[in-house]
Amino acid sequence: MEQYNWNDIPEEQVNPLMTRKVIQMPGVRVLQLQFKKGAVVPVHHHLDEQITMVCSGALRFESNGRAVILHSGDVLRVPSDLPHSAEALEDSTSTEIFIAPTS
């Protein structure tokens, strides 16, 4: 077993409105993200499957013309290689899990 504590993980400034902390494990990354209202994650895609769990605030995700708004307690699965974007509708935090594809 390996134990981690978010207080021990260095914070990275992604852009002026967003910070993150990353725990890297074999095949899995776990991120703690802090968004200021108005933060935007532009359209992107990745091979990893993404699970987003909103801890506080509200995030708007969009993919292929479909939008969903997530609030505290909501969980969203983003399949591998699906183009998507996100916007913070208010100050928000989320925990995100990225699972590498298996061969």
N, C-alpha and C positions, 0 to 999 in steps of 0.2 A: 504494500500500500504506500501511496505517496500523498502527503497532505500539503495543501497550498492555502495561503491566506492573502486575500486581495490587498490587505494593508502592506504586504511585503513586495508586491508586484509594482515595478516602475510604471508611471503613467506617461503615455506618449501623446503629444499634441498632433492630431490628425489634420486639423484645420482650425481657424479661429473659433469655430463654434462646436468643436467635437474633440473629445479625448478618448483614449482607450487604454486598457490594461489587457495583456495577452498571456495566457498560460498555454505553452506548447507541449503536447504529448505525442507519442507515436500515433499517427493517423487521425488525431483530433486536436483542434484548437478551441479554447474557451476564451471568449472576450467579454470584458465588462466595458460598456460604452456609456459615455455621458454626452448628451446632446443639449445645446442651448436652442431655444425656440428659433426656427428658421434654418437650422442646419440641414444641408442637403447632401445625400449620398447619390451621385449621378448614376445613370443607367450603367450597369456592369453585369458580368456573369462570371462564374467560377465553377470548376469541376466539383468542388466540395458541395455536399448537401448542407444546407443552413437551417438551423433551428433558432428562431428569435423569440425570446421571452421578455415581455415588457414588464419592468419592475415598477416604474412610475412614469407619469406623463402620458403622451399620446404620440404615436408614430403613424405616418401614412406610407404604405408600401404600394407600389404600382408595378404591374407587369402585363404586357400585352394588352394595354388599354383597360385593364381591370384594376381597381383600387380597393384597398381594405384599410380601415383605420383600427389600430390596435391600442388598447388601454392597459393599465396595470392589471396583470393576471392573464392577459391574452398571450397565446403562443401561435407562431406562424412557422410553417415548414416551407422552405424554398428549395425545390428540387435542383439537382445538379444541372448546370449549364443553362438555367432559365434567366434571361435578362430581366433585371428588376432595379428599381430605385427606391429611395426612402427620403422622407422629410419629417423633421420634428415639428409637430403642431404646437408644442409647448416644451418647456424644459423637461427632459426625459432621461431615463436610464434603461438600459437593456442588458441582458446576458445573452450571448450568442454562442452557439456551438457549431463548429464546422467539422464535418465528418468527411475524411478523404475517401474517394471511391476505392473499392477493393478490386483487385485484378483476379 
